[in-house]
């Protein structure tokens, strides 16, 4: 468990580039509940899961006041199972999914907080909106009653040199600031979620205020 080392690295980057401390989401997918409980004992409160089934099983097994995040691709038919159980859905990648989240949130009488996933690098293997689609998406969000867009998320390419992703993180930050200036209904740019175990330092340098870290904290996945 390398929570302390990761937090020290984050502090160093924040001091070096005069950045506020980001929200750290421990990506706990495939790790056992005991690993989550250990990370929690180090003061970690936010945990991200990729799969709905695994998320639900862990919520049932762990009796701690954890903030759960759904960070993986979410199918519309699974929304109803997690809508009232997660603090934030990071992976909104279609208008169809937005509509389903809105409908399920309305059924539960809640406002669902979400991030729009942006495919900045335009990799065909990745989900997310292209930036050219965003005007339409944002206009649609303003018509919804039970969804609040809290920011943006991206998954950068897996690269040998983390600095190769700096351009994608910088571009996401520019989009984030641009949307912030528009003052749109149901949209408040508070969270910029980018950077993972291999490139979180570069992401923070380029404006990320939320990083999703798994292997750097928990060690290699089996």
BELSUL-V135679 format. One record per pair of residues at least 24 apart in sequence whose C-alpha atoms are under 10 Angstrom apart, sorted by the first residue. I is the first residue (numbers start at 1). J is the second residue. Records with the same first field share a line. If there is no record, write none. Layout:
I->J ; J
This chain:
1->35 ; 38 ; 39 ; 42 ; 215 ; 216 ; 217 ; 218 ; 219
2->39 ; 42 ; 215 ; 216 ; 217 ; 218 ; 219
3->38 ; 39 ; 40 ; 42 ; 43 ; 44 ; 213 ; 216 ; 217 ; 218
4->39 ; 42 ; 43 ; 217
5->216 ; 217
6->197 ; 200 ; 213 ; 216 ; 217
7->217
9->200 ; 201
10->200 ; 201 ; 204 ; 211
11->201
12->201
13->200 ; 201 ; 202 ; 204 ; 205
14->201 ; 204 ; 205
16->205
17->204 ; 205 ; 206 ; 207
18->205
19->204 ; 205 ; 206 ; 207 ; 208 ; 209
20->204 ; 207 ; 208 ; 209
21->204 ; 208 ; 209 ; 210
22->191 ; 192 ; 193 ; 204 ; 207 ; 208 ; 209 ; 210 ; 211
23->191 ; 192 ; 193 ; 208 ; 209 ; 210 ; 211 ; 212
24->48 ; 193 ; 196 ; 209 ; 210 ; 211 ; 212 ; 213
25->49 ; 67 ; 68 ; 69 ; 71 ; 193 ; 196 ; 210 ; 211 ; 212 ; 213 ; 214
26->68 ; 69 ; 196 ; 197 ; 211 ; 212 ; 213 ; 214 ; 215 ; 216 ; 217 ; 218
27->69 ; 70 ; 71 ; 196 ; 197 ; 211 ; 212 ; 213 ; 214 ; 215 ; 216 ; 217 ; 218
28->54 ; 55 ; 58 ; 212 ; 213 ; 214 ; 215 ; 217 ; 218 ; 221
29->54 ; 55 ; 58 ; 71 ; 72 ; 214 ; 215 ; 221
30->54 ; 214 ; 221 ; 222
31->214 ; 215 ; 218 ; 219 ; 220 ; 221 ; 222
32->58
33->57 ; 58 ; 59 ; 61 ; 62
34->62
35->217 ; 218
36->62 ; 64 ; 66 ; 218
37->62 ; 63 ; 64 ; 66
38->218
39->217 ; 218
40->64 ; 65 ; 66
46->87 ; 212
47->71 ; 86 ; 87 ; 212 ; 213 ; 214
48->72 ; 86 ; 88 ; 89 ; 90 ; 212 ; 213 ; 214
50->74 ; 90 ; 91
51->75 ; 78
52->78 ; 79 ; 81 ; 82
53->78 ; 81 ; 82
55->81 ; 82 ; 85 ; 86
56->81 ; 82 ; 85 ; 86
59->85 ; 86
69->114
70->114
71->115 ; 117 ; 153 ; 212
72->127
73->117 ; 126 ; 127 ; 128
75->100
76->100 ; 101
79->103 ; 104 ; 105
80->104 ; 105 ; 107 ; 108
83->107 ; 108 ; 110 ; 111 ; 112 ; 113
84->108 ; 109 ; 110 ; 111 ; 112
86->112 ; 113 ; 114
87->112 ; 113 ; 114
88->112 ; 113 ; 114 ; 115 ; 148 ; 149 ; 150
89->113 ; 114 ; 115 ; 116 ; 117 ; 149 ; 150
90->114 ; 115 ; 116 ; 117 ; 149 ; 150 ; 151 ; 152 ; 153 ; 154 ; 191 ; 193
91->115 ; 116 ; 117 ; 118 ; 127 ; 128 ; 152 ; 153 ; 154 ; 155
92->116 ; 117 ; 118 ; 127 ; 128 ; 129 ; 149 ; 152 ; 153
93->117 ; 118 ; 119 ; 127 ; 128 ; 129 ; 130 ; 137 ; 153
94->127 ; 128 ; 129 ; 137
95->129 ; 136 ; 137 ; 138 ; 140 ; 141
98->137 ; 140 ; 141 ; 144 ; 146 ; 147 ; 149
99->140 ; 141 ; 144 ; 146 ; 147
101->144 ; 146 ; 147
102->141 ; 144 ; 145 ; 146 ; 147 ; 148
103->144 ; 145 ; 146 ; 147
104->146 ; 147
105->145 ; 146 ; 147
106->145 ; 146 ; 147
107->146
108->146
109->146
110->145 ; 146 ; 147
111->145 ; 146 ; 147 ; 148
112->145 ; 146 ; 147 ; 148 ; 149 ; 150
113->146 ; 147 ; 148 ; 149 ; 150 ; 151 ; 186 ; 187
114->147 ; 148 ; 149 ; 150 ; 151 ; 152 ; 153 ; 187 ; 191
115->148 ; 149 ; 150 ; 151 ; 152 ; 153 ; 154 ; 187 ; 189 ; 190 ; 191 ; 192 ; 193
116->149 ; 150 ; 151 ; 152 ; 153 ; 154 ; 192 ; 193
117->151 ; 152 ; 153 ; 154 ; 155 ; 193
118->152 ; 153 ; 154 ; 155 ; 156 ; 172 ; 175
119->153 ; 154 ; 155 ; 156 ; 157 ; 168 ; 172
120->153 ; 154 ; 155 ; 156 ; 157 ; 167 ; 168 ; 169 ; 170 ; 171 ; 172 ; 175
121->154 ; 155 ; 156 ; 157 ; 165 ; 167 ; 168 ; 169 ; 171 ; 172
122->156 ; 157
123->155 ; 156 ; 157
125->157
126->154 ; 155 ; 156 ; 157
127->154 ; 155
128->153 ; 154 ; 155
129->154
131->171 ; 172 ; 175
134->175 ; 179
135->179
138->179 ; 184 ; 185 ; 186 ; 187
139->184 ; 185
141->184 ; 185 ; 186 ; 187
142->184 ; 185 ; 186 ; 187
143->185 ; 186
144->185 ; 186
145->185 ; 186
146->186
147->186 ; 187
148->185 ; 186 ; 187 ; 188
149->185 ; 186 ; 187 ; 188 ; 189 ; 190 ; 191
150->186 ; 187 ; 188 ; 189 ; 190 ; 191 ; 192
151->176 ; 179 ; 180 ; 187 ; 188 ; 189 ; 190 ; 191 ; 192 ; 193
152->176 ; 179 ; 189 ; 190 ; 191 ; 192 ; 193 ; 194 ; 208 ; 210
153->191 ; 192 ; 193 ; 194 ; 195 ; 208 ; 210 ; 211
154->192 ; 193 ; 194 ; 195
155->193 ; 194 ; 195 ; 196 ; 212
156->194 ; 195 ; 196 ; 199 ; 203
157->199
158->196 ; 198 ; 199
159->198 ; 199
160->198 ; 199
161->198 ; 199
162->195 ; 198 ; 199 ; 200 ; 201 ; 202 ; 203
163->199 ; 201 ; 202 ; 203
164->199 ; 202
165->195 ; 199 ; 202 ; 203 ; 206
166->195 ; 199 ; 201 ; 202 ; 203 ; 204 ; 205 ; 206
167->202 ; 203 ; 206
168->194 ; 203 ; 206
169->193 ; 194 ; 195 ; 202 ; 203 ; 204 ; 205 ; 206 ; 207 ; 208
170->202 ; 203 ; 205 ; 206 ; 207 ; 208
171->206
172->206 ; 207 ; 208
173->203 ; 206 ; 207 ; 208
174->206 ; 207
176->207
